[in-house]
Amino acid sequence: MINVAILGATGSIGTSTLDVIARQSERFCVYALTANTNVERLYSQCVQFLPVYAIMVDHDSAEQLAQKLQANTDTQGIKVLSGAAALDTIASSPEVDYVMAAIVGAAGLNSSLAAARTGKRILLANKESLVISGALFMQAIKENNAVLLPIDSEHNAIFQSMPAQLMSSNSASSDQMGSLHHFGVEKILLTASGGPFLNRSLDELSNVTPDQACAHPNWEMGRKISVDSATMMNKGLEVIEASWLFNATADDIQVVIHPESVIHSMVSYNDGSVLAQLGNPDMRTPIAHAMAWPERMTSGVAQLDIFQVAQLNFKAPDFDRFVCLRLAYDALRLGGTAPAILNAANEIAVQAFLNESIAFTQIAHIVEQTMEALTVQTADTMNRVLEADQQARDIARKLVSDRL
């Protein structure tokens, strides 16, 4: 049995992972489940999967969960831990084989690093780990022989479409990874749905509501990532993530608007070939792929009916409409602490928008002004990265406050 720890079990990725595991119960065992404050959902998951550990980052929530588990004879043996440090403990536990890193935002960085430093198979759904500290994270992966497999549907599709010899080691972070062009790759084509405002006039965007921004046309996601999809910051973060996963430059990665979300990404080759991974928009597909790799296993996802799809559309992104995507490319080219600054400012701005403190269009302005206010440093230590992250958050909060 393969022991799996799911960091961020109550979110959309966590619940999809548990659905896949439930279909493969003879192969995988849930060792630990973690959440922030969602006691009811984590309790329900504990009842079904009976993990060894259940962790709530929030201490009050942990106490509530412990009481509920103790009251149920079937769940009395589950050990409850609390606090962010407990996430690191579980991610690095010698009993854990696979770590699903699905905590949203910078909050998932430390536990992902803990898994990397102890040589786990990391199923990475927390793109911020690479955005914020890509060089340090990839160094930890290689030094500890960890296996890094992407869960984002786009990066998983790229992984599947890359040359077999390039991916034939143990992960996307293989030491064999040289220049993409050495393996005949011309370009990574990273697809994007365009979000809910793809065809809305720019004049209307200042008046959109959080609920409208969170109404993604194809995917069911949390509110923060849904807003990022609407601004296309999510795609920008994915560009940065792809650069680290596949040793690619900003010029090697082209974003392609594909509203149907059927082609999850493509790889273009120097012989004129373009390889694409297609499937229904369901995160259980990349999750099952990463859990079974290099094999395949059933995921519960329906087979794609190409006759029902009938038509696929593509267009280039408009950087005047999607300013956040341009800013992400800028941060990637600047390097150093620029991506950490970008991500931190965006997290503050998105939360302010969800709280209805700023307009949708002000998200990009706050991120851009924060980037302009800080000098980019080399990202050679975690302290320097975290310092840049905190400085960016302080500046972004001040910019939000000035708009109130």
Rosetta blueprint (number, residue, H / E / L):
1 M L
2 I E
3 N E
4 V E
5 A E
6 I E
7 L E
8 G L
9 A L
10 T L
11 G L
12 S H
13 I H
14 G H
15 T H
16 S H
17 T H
18 L H
19 D H
20 V H
21 I H
22 A H
23 R H
24 Q L
25 S L
26 E L
27 R L
28 F E
29 C E
30 V E
31 Y E
32 A E
33 L E
34 T E
35 A E
36 N L
37 T L
38 N L
39 V H
40 E H
41 R H
42 L H
43 Y H
44 S H
45 Q H
46 C H
47 V H
48 Q H
49 F H
50 L L
51 P L
52 V L
53 Y E
54 A E
55 I E
56 M E
57 V L
58 D L
59 H H
60 D H
61 S H
62 A H
63 E H
64 Q H
65 L H
66 A H
67 Q H
68 K H
69 L H
70 Q H
71 A H
72 N L
73 T H
74 D H
75 T H
76 Q L
77 G L
78 I L
79 K E
80 V E
81 L E
82 S E
83 G L
84 A H
85 A H
86 A H
87 L H
88 D H
89 T H
90 I H
91 A H
92 S L
93 S L
94 P L
95 E L
96 V L
97 D L
98 Y E
99 V E
100 M E
101 A E
102 A L
103 I L
104 V L
105 G H
106 A H
107 A H
108 G H
109 L H
110 N H
111 S H
112 S H
113 L H
114 A H
115 A H
116 A H
117 R H
118 T L
119 G L
120 K L
121 R E
122 I E
123 L E
124 L E
125 A L
126 N L
127 K L
128 E H
129 S H
130 L H
131 V H
132 I H
133 S H
134 G H
135 A H
136 L H
137 F H
138 M H
139 Q H
140 A H
141 I H
142 K H
143 E H
144 N L
145 N L
146 A L
147 V E
148 L E
149 L E
150 P E
151 I L
152 D L
153 S H
154 E H
155 H H
156 N H
157 A H
158 I H
159 F H
160 Q H
161 S H
162 M L
163 P L
164 A L
165 Q L
166 L L
167 M L
168 S L
169 S L
170 N L
171 S L
172 A L
173 S L
174 S L
175 D L
176 Q L
177 M L
178 G L
179 S L
180 L H
181 H H
182 H H
183 F H
184 G L
185 V E
186 E E
187 K E
188 I E
189 L E
190 L E
191 T E
192 A E
193 S L
194 G L
195 G L
196 P L
197 F L
198 L L
199 N L
200 R L
201 S L
202 L H
203 D H
204 E H
205 L H
206 S H
207 N H
208 V L
209 T L
210 P H
211 D H
212 Q H
213 A H
214 C L
215 A L
216 H L
217 P L
218 N L
219 W L
220 E L
221 M L
222 G L
223 R H
224 K H
225 I H
226 S H
227 V H
228 D H
229 S H
230 A H
231 T H
232 M L
233 M H
234 N H
235 K H
236 G H
237 L H
238 E H
239 V H
240 I H
241 E H
242 A H
243 S H
244 W H
245 L H
246 F L
247 N L
248 A L
249 T L
250 A H
251 D H
252 D H
253 I E
254 Q E
255 V E
256 V E
257 I E
258 H L
259 P L
260 E L
261 S L
262 V L
263 I E
264 H E
265 S E
266 M E
267 V E
268 S E
269 Y E
270 N L
271 D L
272 G L
273 S L
274 V E
275 L E
276 A E
277 Q E
278 L E
279 G L
280 N L
281 P L
282 D L
283 M L
284 R H
285 T H
286 P H
287 I H
288 A H
289 H H
290 A H
291 M H
292 A H
293 W L
294 P L
295 E L
296 R L
297 M L
298 T L
299 S L
300 G L
301 V L
302 A L
303 Q L
304 L L
305 D L
306 I H
307 F H
308 Q H
309 V H
310 A L
311 Q L
312 L L
313 N L
314 F L
315 K E
316 A L
317 P L
318 D L
319 F L
320 D L
321 R L
322 F L
323 V H
324 C H
325 L H
326 R H
327 L H
328 A H
329 Y H
330 D H
331 A H
332 L H
333 R H
334 L H
335 G L
336 G L
337 T L
338 A H
339 P H
340 A H
341 I H
342 L H
343 N H
344 A H
345 A H
346 N H
347 E H
348 I H
349 A H
350 V H
351 Q H
352 A H
353 F H
354 L H
355 N L
356 E L
357 S L
358 I L
359 A L
360 F L
361 T L
362 Q H
363 I H
364 A H
365 H H
366 I H
367 V H
368 E H
369 Q H
370 T H
371 M H
372 E H
373 A H
374 L L
375 T L
376 V L
377 Q L
378 T L
379 A L
380 D L
381 T L
382 M H
383 N H
384 R H
385 V H
386 L H
387 E H
388 A H
389 D H
390 Q H
391 Q H
392 A H
393 R H
394 D H
395 I H
396 A H
397 R H
398 K H
399 L H
400 V H
401 S H
402 D H
403 R H
404 L L
